[in-house]
Amino acid sequence: MKNLGACVILWTGIIVTGMLGFGSVLATAGPEQKVIIFHAGSLTVPFAEMEKAFEARHPDIDVLREAGGSTKMARLISEVGKNADIMASADFAVIDNTLIPEHATWNIRFAANQLVLAYTPKSRYAETISTDNWYEILMRDGVEWGHSDPNLDPCGYRSLMVLKLAEKYYDKPGLYKTLIENRAKKNIRPKSVELVSLLKTGNMDYAWEYLSVAVQHNLEYIRLPGRINLVDYRFDEFYAQAEVRVSGDRPGTWITRTGKSCTYGVTLIKDAPHREAAVAFLDYLLDPKGGLKTLEAMGQPPFIPAQVPSAEMKENLPGKLKKRVTVKD
């Protein structure tokens, strides 16, 4: 019996040790690396799709994303000091103005977009609104419409630019002021994608959105003339007539944003905590058969290849990314 007891104790010890070892394996199982991505709210749907595809290719890497207004996300890095590996902005100029040169070295332009007026079949006057009368609809009593916060989100200041350009394009002096006076302040939200739920629940009739967001969320939308919707770089001289004043990097300071075509930018943060994995994700994002293909399928025209403004900037890119870009001012 004594020997049997000893055997039981021995086997119990082996089993417990084995279970502890198995538990240790479980505790350490899973992705060994991470990539922390801050990105524009308008990139939420395509980046979610890219995350799945990338993690399937790289099961040892866990992609962690945080979405919001591009200006806000960039300031979380530059002012609050939050850790991030990658910043993808709906306006490449946000990276230039907020992150370069202290927090980033380069800025790759990888996609375009345009502003549309989104709505649903439940929206007031949905059956009669058109490219010709949209601004008249927005001025009617009882119509709820809105846009994102221009101080936090490029879609916000771009929405205001569209309204200012419409005044010039349609030759309607005072149109911008009249429209703004008919927009409730409560209908200004931190990021443009927050307006989608308000549209779908019937709490808002119309919202200014990127075309890609409207397509991804199955919204109805009014597509505006090219001289208004910020889609075409050939009209940048006309777009530049629209200026919007927004808050600066420090309290009490202001920046004037000047109208130009919608161009998205992405960068690697200088002190990225997961640099190698981040470069691997960027390589996938900029792959015409990878991330750029996903963007195109979701209503957002990619730049193929992606672009940097100078040979010097291209030279500063990580080796594997150089083949993904071309130099174009």
BALOBA-1460 file (C-alpha; in Angstrom, 3 decimals):
// residues 329
<rec num="1" residu="m" x="0.000" y="0.000" z="0.000"/>
<rec num="2" residu="k" x="2.866" y="2.284" z="0.825"/>
<rec num="3" residu="n" x="4.349" y="1.779" z="-2.646"/>
<rec num="4" residu="l" x="0.912" y="2.230" z="-4.253"/>
<rec num="5" residu="g" x="0.457" y="5.506" z="-2.394"/>
<rec num="6" residu="a" x="3.839" y="6.648" z="-3.557"/>
<rec num="7" residu="c" x="2.896" y="5.814" z="-7.134"/>
<rec num="8" residu="v" x="-0.361" y="7.741" z="-6.799"/>
<rec num="9" residu="i" x="1.508" y="10.725" z="-5.439"/>
<rec num="10" residu="l" x="4.073" y="10.441" z="-8.233"/>
<rec num="11" residu="w" x="1.444" y="10.229" z="-10.990"/>
<rec num="12" residu="t" x="-0.574" y="13.024" z="-9.412"/>
<rec num="13" residu="g" x="2.530" y="15.177" z="-9.497"/>
<rec num="14" residu="i" x="3.139" y="14.338" z="-13.132"/>
<rec num="15" residu="i" x="-0.474" y="15.151" z="-14.063"/>
<rec num="16" residu="v" x="-0.442" y="18.420" z="-12.128"/>
<rec num="17" residu="t" x="2.914" y="19.360" z="-13.636"/>
<rec num="18" residu="g" x="1.588" y="18.487" z="-17.076"/>
<rec num="19" residu="m" x="-1.544" y="20.557" z="-16.525"/>
<rec num="20" residu="l" x="0.516" y="23.490" z="-15.317"/>
<rec num="21" residu="g" x="2.684" y="23.146" z="-18.377"/>
<rec num="22" residu="f" x="-0.367" y="22.955" z="-20.627"/>
<rec num="23" residu="g" x="-1.809" y="26.001" z="-18.911"/>
<rec num="24" residu="s" x="1.447" y="27.815" z="-19.534"/>
<rec num="25" residu="v" x="1.225" y="26.942" z="-23.220"/>
<rec num="26" residu="l" x="-2.350" y="28.252" z="-23.346"/>
<rec num="27" residu="a" x="-1.329" y="31.446" z="-21.602"/>
<rec num="28" residu="t" x="1.349" y="32.139" z="-24.195"/>
<rec num="29" residu="a" x="-0.599" y="30.914" z="-27.217"/>
<rec num="30" residu="g" x="-1.817" y="33.372" z="-29.794"/>
<rec num="31" residu="p" x="-0.177" y="36.237" z="-31.685"/>
<rec num="32" residu="e" x="3.324" y="37.124" z="-30.530"/>
<rec num="33" residu="q" x="3.358" y="40.574" z="-32.164"/>
<rec num="34" residu="k" x="0.965" y="43.509" z="-32.433"/>
<rec num="35" residu="v" x="0.328" y="46.406" z="-34.771"/>
<rec num="36" residu="i" x="-1.408" y="49.467" z="-33.323"/>
<rec num="37" residu="i" x="-3.174" y="51.493" z="-36.022"/>
<rec num="38" residu="f" x="-4.857" y="54.872" z="-35.571"/>
<rec num="39" residu="h" x="-7.020" y="55.676" z="-38.569"/>
<rec num="40" residu="a" x="-9.769" y="57.887" z="-39.950"/>
<rec num="41" residu="g" x="-13.308" y="56.826" z="-39.173"/>
<rec num="42" residu="s" x="-14.033" y="56.600" z="-42.893"/>
<rec num="43" residu="l" x="-11.479" y="53.771" z="-43.123"/>
<rec num="44" residu="t" x="-13.203" y="51.634" z="-40.479"/>
<rec num="45" residu="v" x="-14.952" y="49.181" z="-42.810"/>
<rec num="46" residu="p" x="-12.088" y="48.564" z="-45.289"/>
<rec num="47" residu="f" x="-9.484" y="48.378" z="-42.504"/>
<rec num="48" residu="a" x="-11.621" y="45.827" z="-40.647"/>
<rec num="49" residu="e" x="-11.581" y="43.702" z="-43.799"/>
<rec num="50" residu="m" x="-7.829" y="44.216" z="-44.204"/>
<rec num="51" residu="e" x="-7.286" y="43.218" z="-40.575"/>
<rec num="52" residu="k" x="-8.938" y="39.838" z="-41.171"/>
<rec num="53" residu="a" x="-7.019" y="39.160" z="-44.367"/>
<rec num="54" residu="f" x="-3.684" y="40.289" z="-42.931"/>
<rec num="55" residu="e" x="-4.055" y="38.258" z="-39.739"/>
<rec num="56" residu="a" x="-4.926" y="35.194" z="-41.837"/>
<rec num="57" residu="r" x="-1.605" y="35.640" z="-43.641"/>
<rec num="58" residu="h" x="0.266" y="36.492" z="-40.422"/>
<rec num="59" residu="p" x="-1.310" y="34.536" z="-37.542"/>
<rec num="60" residu="d" x="1.535" y="35.644" z="-35.269"/>
<rec num="61" residu="i" x="0.480" y="39.324" z="-35.579"/>
<rec num="62" residu="d" x="-2.534" y="40.887" z="-33.865"/>
<rec num="63" residu="v" x="-3.861" y="44.069" z="-35.503"/>
<rec num="64" residu="l" x="-5.296" y="46.575" z="-33.011"/>
<rec num="65" residu="r" x="-7.206" y="49.512" z="-34.507"/>
<rec num="66" residu="e" x="-8.582" y="52.749" z="-33.105"/>
<rec num="67" residu="a" x="-10.744" y="54.944" z="-35.335"/>
<rec num="68" residu="g" x="-11.755" y="58.583" z="-35.080"/>
<rec num="69" residu="g" x="-11.488" y="61.965" z="-36.729"/>
<rec num="70" residu="s" x="-8.055" y="62.136" z="-38.368"/>
<rec num="71" residu="t" x="-7.055" y="65.366" z="-36.628"/>
<rec num="72" residu="k" x="-8.063" y="63.959" z="-33.252"/>
<rec num="73" residu="m" x="-6.184" y="60.692" z="-33.822"/>
<rec num="74" residu="a" x="-3.024" y="62.523" z="-34.883"/>
<rec num="75" residu="r" x="-3.214" y="64.734" z="-31.784"/>
<rec num="76" residu="l" x="-3.514" y="61.679" z="-29.567"/>
<rec num="77" residu="i" x="-0.044" y="60.811" z="-30.820"/>
<rec num="78" residu="s" x="1.522" y="64.274" z="-30.915"/>
<rec num="79" residu="e" x="-0.060" y="65.818" z="-27.813"/>
<rec num="80" residu="v" x="-1.284" y="63.011" z="-25.552"/>
<rec num="81" residu="g" x="1.628" y="60.684" z="-26.311"/>
<rec num="82" residu="k" x="-0.405" y="57.544" z="-27.026"/>
<rec num="83" residu="n" x="1.507" y="54.626" z="-28.501"/>
<rec num="84" residu="a" x="0.809" y="53.856" z="-32.135"/>
<rec num="85" residu="d" x="2.647" y="52.215" z="-35.001"/>
<rec num="86" residu="i" x="0.670" y="53.539" z="-37.969"/>
<rec num="87" residu="m" x="-1.443" y="56.625" z="-38.606"/>
<rec num="88" residu="a" x="-3.777" y="56.664" z="-41.627"/>
<rec num="89" residu="s" x="-5.491" y="59.998" z="-42.249"/>
<rec num="90" residu="a" x="-8.415" y="61.033" z="-44.455"/>
<rec num="91" residu="d" x="-6.384" y="64.151" z="-45.265"/>
<rec num="92" residu="f" x="-2.692" y="63.590" z="-45.917"/>
<rec num="93" residu="a" x="-2.059" y="67.183" z="-44.806"/>
<rec num="94" residu="v" x="-2.947" y="66.225" z="-41.219"/>
<rec num="95" residu="i" x="0.146" y="64.017" z="-41.144"/>
<rec num="96" residu="d" x="2.276" y="66.746" z="-42.710"/>
<rec num="97" residu="n" x="1.050" y="69.410" z="-40.284"/>
<rec num="98" residu="t" x="0.718" y="67.431" z="-37.055"/>
<rec num="99" residu="l" x="3.197" y="64.526" z="-37.127"/>
<rec num="100" residu="i" x="6.073" y="65.495" z="-39.438"/>
<rec num="101" residu="p" x="8.908" y="65.956" z="-38.571"/>
<rec num="102" residu="e" x="8.758" y="65.212" z="-34.820"/>
<rec num="103" residu="h" x="6.702" y="62.011" z="-34.903"/>
<rec num="104" residu="a" x="7.035" y="60.800" z="-38.505"/>
<rec num="105" residu="t" x="9.428" y="61.108" z="-41.434"/>
<rec num="106" residu="w" x="7.335" y="60.356" z="-44.505"/>
<rec num="107" residu="n" x="3.756" y="60.387" z="-45.767"/>
<rec num="108" residu="i" x="2.398" y="58.032" z="-48.441"/>
<rec num="109" residu="r" x="-0.705" y="59.102" z="-50.373"/>
<rec num="110" residu="f" x="-2.693" y="55.962" z="-51.066"/>
<rec num="111" residu="a" x="-6.344" y="56.759" z="-51.897"/>
<rec num="112" residu="a" x="-8.863" y="59.410" z="-52.939"/>
<rec num="113" residu="n" x="-12.477" y="60.132" z="-52.038"/>
<rec num="114" residu="q" x="-15.268" y="62.637" z="-52.566"/>
<rec num="115" residu="l" x="-18.038" y="64.267" z="-50.540"/>
<rec num="116" residu="v" x="-21.654" y="63.235" z="-51.079"/>
<rec num="117" residu="l" x="-24.917" y="64.136" z="-49.368"/>
<rec num="118" residu="a" x="-26.138" y="60.877" z="-47.816"/>
<rec num="119" residu="y" x="-29.693" y="60.019" z="-46.826"/>
<rec num="120" residu="t" x="-32.181" y="57.135" z="-46.543"/>
<rec num="121" residu="p" x="-35.634" y="56.477" z="-48.023"/>
<rec num="122" residu="k" x="-37.045" y="57.685" z="-44.676"/>
<rec num="123" residu="s" x="-35.449" y="61.143" z="-45.034"/>
<rec num="124" residu="r" x="-37.771" y="64.116" z="-45.537"/>
<rec num="125" residu="y" x="-38.136" y="64.901" z="-49.267"/>
<rec num="126" residu="a" x="-36.125" y="61.793" z="-50.189"/>
<rec num="127" residu="e" x="-38.376" y="61.266" z="-53.191"/>
<rec num="128" residu="t" x="-37.698" y="64.723" z="-54.666"/>
<rec num="129" residu="i" x="-34.104" y="65.650" z="-53.742"/>
<rec num="130" residu="s" x="-31.666" y="65.836" z="-56.662"/>
<rec num="131" residu="t" x="-28.325" y="67.240" z="-57.793"/>
<rec num="132" residu="d" x="-30.146" y="70.419" z="-58.817"/>
<rec num="133" residu="n" x="-32.170" y="71.151" z="-55.655"/>
<rec num="134" residu="w" x="-30.283" y="69.601" z="-52.714"/>
<rec num="135" residu="y" x="-29.387" y="72.964" z="-51.165"/>
<rec num="136" residu="e" x="-33.016" y="74.083" z="-51.338"/>
<rec num="137" residu="i" x="-34.042" y="70.911" z="-49.480"/>
<rec num="138" residu="l" x="-31.473" y="71.555" z="-46.738"/>
<rec num="139" residu="m" x="-32.915" y="75.035" z="-46.185"/>
<rec num="140" residu="r" x="-36.472" y="73.794" z="-45.590"/>
<rec num="141" residu="d" x="-38.047" y="73.947" z="-42.140"/>
<rec num="142" residu="g" x="-37.925" y="70.693" z="-40.217"/>
<rec num="143" residu="v" x="-35.103" y="69.145" z="-42.252"/>
<rec num="144" residu="e" x="-32.383" y="67.763" z="-39.967"/>
<rec num="145" residu="w" x="-28.933" y="67.632" z="-41.510"/>
<rec num="146" residu="g" x="-25.411" y="67.621" z="-40.194"/>
<rec num="147" residu="h" x="-21.721" y="66.957" z="-40.589"/>
<rec num="148" residu="s" x="-18.736" y="65.971" z="-38.473"/>
<rec num="149" residu="d" x="-16.748" y="68.367" z="-36.286"/>
<rec num="150" residu="p" x="-14.341" y="70.380" z="-38.478"/>
<rec num="151" residu="n" x="-11.946" y="70.705" z="-35.521"/>
<rec num="152" residu="l" x="-11.594" y="66.929" z="-35.194"/>
<rec num="153" residu="d" x="-12.359" y="65.393" z="-38.568"/>
<rec num="154" residu="p" x="-11.314" y="66.316" z="-42.120"/>
<rec num="155" residu="c" x="-14.766" y="65.313" z="-43.381"/>
<rec num="156" residu="g" x="-16.113" y="68.105" z="-41.169"/>
<rec num="157" residu="y" x="-14.097" y="70.933" z="-42.668"/>
<rec num="158" residu="r" x="-14.469" y="69.427" z="-46.118"/>
<rec num="159" residu="s" x="-18.258" y="69.494" z="-45.682"/>
<rec num="160" residu="l" x="-18.092" y="73.225" z="-44.998"/>
<rec num="161" residu="m" x="-15.820" y="73.682" z="-48.004"/>
<rec num="162" residu="v" x="-18.410" y="71.970" z="-50.224"/>
<rec num="163" residu="l" x="-21.067" y="74.418" z="-49.014"/>
<rec num="164" residu="k" x="-18.814" y="77.408" z="-49.669"/>
<rec num="165" residu="l" x="-17.950" y="76.109" z="-53.141"/>
<rec num="166" residu="a" x="-21.636" y="75.534" z="-53.873"/>
<rec num="167" residu="e" x="-22.316" y="79.228" z="-53.235"/>
<rec num="168" residu="k" x="-19.774" y="80.105" z="-55.926"/>
<rec num="169" residu="y" x="-20.670" y="77.307" z="-58.342"/>
<rec num="170" residu="y" x="-24.417" y="78.004" z="-58.310"/>
<rec num="171" residu="d" x="-23.867" y="81.780" z="-58.033"/>
<rec num="172" residu="k" x="-26.048" y="82.065" z="-54.927"/>
<rec num="173" residu="p" x="-24.631" y="84.850" z="-52.704"/>
<rec num="174" residu="g" x="-25.308" y="84.146" z="-49.029"/>
<rec num="175" residu="l" x="-26.076" y="80.446" z="-49.616"/>
<rec num="176" residu="y" x="-23.431" y="79.222" z="-47.170"/>
<rec num="177" residu="k" x="-24.669" y="81.435" z="-44.339"/>
<rec num="178" residu="t" x="-28.296" y="80.479" z="-44.939"/>
<rec num="179" residu="l" x="-27.478" y="76.771" z="-44.932"/>
<rec num="180" residu="i" x="-25.427" y="76.952" z="-41.728"/>
<rec num="181" residu="e" x="-28.197" y="78.865" z="-39.979"/>
<rec num="182" residu="n" x="-30.567" y="75.995" z="-40.776"/>
<rec num="183" residu="r" x="-28.207" y="73.343" z="-39.351"/>
<rec num="184" residu="a" x="-28.673" y="72.524" z="-35.655"/>
<rec num="185" residu="k" x="-25.448" y="72.505" z="-33.628"/>
<rec num="186" residu="k" x="-26.468" y="69.172" z="-32.120"/>
<rec num="187" residu="n" x="-26.043" y="67.703" z="-35.591"/>
<rec num="188" residu="i" x="-22.282" y="68.300" z="-35.515"/>
<rec num="189" residu="r" x="-20.696" y="65.025" z="-34.382"/>
<rec num="190" residu="p" x="-17.046" y="64.126" z="-33.636"/>
<rec num="191" residu="k" x="-16.628" y="61.882" z="-36.689"/>
<rec num="192" residu="s" x="-18.560" y="61.417" z="-39.899"/>
<rec num="193" residu="v" x="-19.333" y="57.714" z="-39.423"/>
<rec num="194" residu="e" x="-21.323" y="58.563" z="-36.266"/>
<rec num="195" residu="l" x="-23.868" y="60.251" z="-38.521"/>
<rec num="196" residu="v" x="-24.649" y="56.959" z="-40.257"/>
<rec num="197" residu="s" x="-26.582" y="55.581" z="-37.287"/>
<rec num="198" residu="l" x="-28.528" y="58.857" z="-36.987"/>
<rec num="199" residu="l" x="-29.546" y="58.545" z="-40.629"/>
<rec num="200" residu="k" x="-30.594" y="54.929" z="-40.291"/>
<rec num="201" residu="t" x="-32.654" y="55.551" z="-37.142"/>
<rec num="202" residu="g" x="-34.419" y="58.512" z="-38.731"/>
<rec num="203" residu="n" x="-32.970" y="61.040" z="-36.274"/>
<rec num="204" residu="m" x="-31.270" y="62.849" z="-39.151"/>
<rec num="205" residu="d" x="-32.435" y="63.362" z="-42.720"/>
<rec num="206" residu="y" x="-29.175" y="64.182" z="-44.484"/>
<rec num="207" residu="a" x="-25.476" y="64.010" z="-43.632"/>
<rec num="208" residu="w" x="-22.290" y="64.902" z="-45.448"/>
<rec num="209" residu="e" x="-20.225" y="61.758" z="-45.919"/>
<rec num="210" residu="y" x="-17.458" y="60.343" z="-48.048"/>
<rec num="211" residu="l" x="-18.707" y="58.370" z="-51.027"/>
<rec num="212" residu="s" x="-16.963" y="55.255" z="-49.701"/>
<rec num="213" residu="v" x="-18.830" y="55.471" z="-46.380"/>
<rec num="214" residu="a" x="-22.176" y="55.870" z="-48.156"/>
<rec num="215" residu="v" x="-21.451" y="52.851" z="-50.348"/>
<rec num="216" residu="q" x="-20.217" y="50.688" z="-47.459"/>
<rec num="217" residu="h" x="-23.314" y="51.437" z="-45.356"/>
<rec num="218" residu="n" x="-25.837" y="51.086" z="-48.206"/>
<rec num="219" residu="l" x="-27.004" y="54.702" z="-47.991"/>
<rec num="220" residu="e" x="-28.716" y="56.706" z="-50.704"/>
<rec num="221" residu="y" x="-26.656" y="59.703" z="-51.784"/>
<rec num="222" residu="i" x="-26.537" y="62.749" z="-54.025"/>
<rec num="223" residu="r" x="-23.363" y="62.937" z="-56.092"/>
<rec num="224" residu="l" x="-22.371" y="66.573" z="-56.654"/>
<rec num="225" residu="p" x="-20.597" y="68.239" z="-59.597"/>
<rec num="226" residu="g" x="-16.831" y="67.767" z="-59.753"/>
<rec num="227" residu="r" x="-16.150" y="71.424" z="-58.998"/>
<rec num="228" residu="i" x="-17.887" y="71.018" z="-55.626"/>
<rec num="229" residu="n" x="-17.251" y="67.499" z="-54.337"/>
<rec num="230" residu="l" x="-13.434" y="67.751" z="-53.901"/>
<rec num="231" residu="v" x="-12.796" y="64.652" z="-56.013"/>
<rec num="232" residu="d" x="-10.562" y="65.969" z="-58.800"/>
<rec num="233" residu="y" x="-7.089" y="67.450" z="-58.306"/>
<rec num="234" residu="r" x="-7.527" y="69.276" z="-61.636"/>
<rec num="235" residu="f" x="-10.005" y="71.558" z="-59.841"/>
<rec num="236" residu="d" x="-7.701" y="72.296" z="-56.903"/>
<rec num="237" residu="e" x="-7.413" y="75.938" z="-57.955"/>
<rec num="238" residu="f" x="-11.187" y="76.283" z="-57.711"/>
<rec num="239" residu="y" x="-11.328" y="74.276" z="-54.467"/>
<rec num="240" residu="a" x="-8.739" y="76.618" z="-52.944"/>
<rec num="241" residu="q" x="-11.341" y="79.410" z="-52.874"/>
<rec num="242" residu="a" x="-12.946" y="77.658" z="-49.888"/>
<rec num="243" residu="e" x="-11.212" y="78.218" z="-46.561"/>
<rec num="244" residu="v" x="-12.277" y="76.940" z="-43.132"/>
<rec num="245" residu="r" x="-10.826" y="78.065" z="-39.793"/>
<rec num="246" residu="v" x="-10.258" y="75.225" z="-37.305"/>
<rec num="247" residu="s" x="-8.590" y="74.880" z="-33.904"/>
<rec num="248" residu="g" x="-4.813" y="74.498" z="-33.851"/>
<rec num="249" residu="d" x="-2.509" y="72.094" z="-32.033"/>
<rec num="250" residu="r" x="-2.521" y="74.228" z="-28.889"/>
<rec num="251" residu="p" x="-5.518" y="75.732" z="-27.061"/>
<rec num="252" residu="g" x="-6.372" y="79.182" z="-28.341"/>
<rec num="253" residu="t" x="-4.591" y="78.726" z="-31.671"/>
<rec num="254" residu="w" x="-6.201" y="78.446" z="-35.092"/>
<rec num="255" residu="i" x="-5.370" y="76.975" z="-38.496"/>
<rec num="256" residu="t" x="-6.903" y="77.857" z="-41.843"/>
<rec num="257" residu="r" x="-7.666" y="74.798" z="-43.985"/>
<rec num="258" residu="t" x="-7.741" y="75.502" z="-47.715"/>
<rec num="259" residu="g" x="-9.860" y="73.456" z="-50.108"/>
<rec num="260" residu="k" x="-8.169" y="70.761" z="-52.157"/>
<rec num="261" residu="s" x="-8.998" y="67.320" z="-53.508"/>
<rec num="262" residu="c" x="-9.545" y="64.499" z="-50.978"/>
<rec num="263" residu="t" x="-6.315" y="62.542" z="-50.614"/>
<rec num="264" residu="y" x="-5.627" y="59.984" z="-47.872"/>
<rec num="265" residu="g" x="-2.180" y="59.572" z="-46.317"/>
<rec num="266" residu="v" x="-0.472" y="56.963" z="-44.139"/>
<rec num="267" residu="t" x="2.748" y="56.964" z="-42.145"/>
<rec num="268" residu="l" x="4.848" y="54.920" z="-39.745"/>
<rec num="269" residu="i" x="5.361" y="56.587" z="-36.365"/>
<rec num="270" residu="k" x="9.057" y="57.180" z="-35.569"/>
<rec num="271" residu="d" x="9.012" y="55.400" z="-32.197"/>
<rec num="272" residu="a" x="6.607" y="52.669" z="-33.334"/>
<rec num="273" residu="p" x="6.727" y="49.946" z="-30.652"/>
<rec num="274" residu="h" x="6.111" y="47.178" z="-33.206"/>
<rec num="275" residu="r" x="8.018" y="48.464" z="-36.204"/>
<rec num="276" residu="e" x="8.653" y="45.204" z="-38.072"/>
<rec num="277" residu="a" x="5.033" y="44.055" z="-37.880"/>
<rec num="278" residu="a" x="3.842" y="47.561" z="-38.801"/>
<rec num="279" residu="v" x="5.969" y="47.602" z="-41.959"/>
<rec num="280" residu="a" x="4.502" y="44.217" z="-42.888"/>
<rec num="281" residu="f" x="0.980" y="45.643" z="-42.566"/>
<rec num="282" residu="l" x="1.877" y="48.710" z="-44.628"/>
<rec num="283" residu="d" x="3.303" y="46.432" z="-47.319"/>
<rec num="284" residu="y" x="-0.064" y="44.642" z="-47.405"/>
<rec num="285" residu="l" x="-2.057" y="47.902" z="-47.354"/>
<rec num="286" residu="l" x="-0.166" y="49.269" z="-50.365"/>
<rec num="287" residu="d" x="-0.311" y="46.017" z="-52.335"/>
<rec num="288" residu="p" x="-2.548" y="46.402" z="-55.437"/>
<rec num="289" residu="k" x="-3.702" y="42.806" z="-54.835"/>
<rec num="290" residu="g" x="-4.136" y="43.387" z="-51.104"/>
<rec num="291" residu="g" x="-5.308" y="46.488" z="-49.257"/>
<rec num="292" residu="l" x="-5.671" y="48.693" z="-52.342"/>
<rec num="293" residu="k" x="-7.921" y="46.084" z="-53.941"/>
<rec num="294" residu="t" x="-10.105" y="46.118" z="-50.818"/>
<rec num="295" residu="l" x="-10.431" y="49.904" z="-50.972"/>
<rec num="296" residu="e" x="-11.443" y="49.822" z="-54.628"/>
<rec num="297" residu="a" x="-14.087" y="47.166" z="-53.944"/>
<rec num="298" residu="m" x="-15.548" y="49.353" z="-51.192"/>
<rec num="299" residu="g" x="-16.038" y="52.486" z="-53.254"/>
<rec num="300" residu="q" x="-12.774" y="54.255" z="-52.496"/>
<rec num="301" residu="p" x="-10.417" y="54.781" z="-55.467"/>
<rec num="302" residu="p" x="-6.840" y="53.785" z="-54.545"/>
<rec num="303" residu="f" x="-3.672" y="55.244" z="-56.034"/>
<rec num="304" residu="i" x="-1.930" y="52.420" z="-57.880"/>
<rec num="305" residu="p" x="0.894" y="52.711" z="-57.193"/>
<rec num="306" residu="a" x="0.736" y="54.815" z="-54.035"/>
<rec num="307" residu="q" x="2.566" y="58.147" z="-54.135"/>
<rec num="308" residu="v" x="5.165" y="60.216" z="-52.289"/>
<rec num="309" residu="p" x="6.012" y="63.798" z="-53.276"/>
<rec num="310" residu="s" x="9.803" y="63.482" z="-53.585"/>
<rec num="311" residu="a" x="12.643" y="61.070" z="-54.321"/>
<rec num="312" residu="e" x="14.133" y="62.003" z="-50.945"/>
<rec num="313" residu="m" x="11.000" y="60.859" z="-49.133"/>
<rec num="314" residu="k" x="10.943" y="57.611" z="-51.096"/>
<rec num="315" residu="e" x="14.556" y="56.997" z="-50.092"/>
<rec num="316" residu="n" x="13.538" y="57.277" z="-46.412"/>
<rec num="317" residu="l" x="10.934" y="54.502" z="-46.715"/>
<rec num="318" residu="p" x="11.602" y="51.031" z="-45.280"/>
<rec num="319" residu="g" x="13.121" y="48.823" z="-47.972"/>
<rec num="320" residu="k" x="10.100" y="46.673" z="-48.779"/>
<rec num="321" residu="l" x="7.819" y="49.711" z="-49.151"/>
<rec num="322" residu="k" x="9.917" y="51.425" z="-51.806"/>
<rec num="323" residu="k" x="8.628" y="49.078" z="-54.497"/>
<rec num="324" residu="r" x="5.034" y="50.032" z="-53.561"/>
<rec num="325" residu="v" x="5.284" y="53.744" z="-54.358"/>
<rec num="326" residu="t" x="6.115" y="56.171" z="-57.111"/>
<rec num="327" residu="v" x="7.276" y="59.776" z="-56.892"/>
<rec num="328" residu="k" x="4.612" y="62.302" z="-57.876"/>
<rec num="329" residu="d" x="4.434" y="65.877" z="-56.658"/>
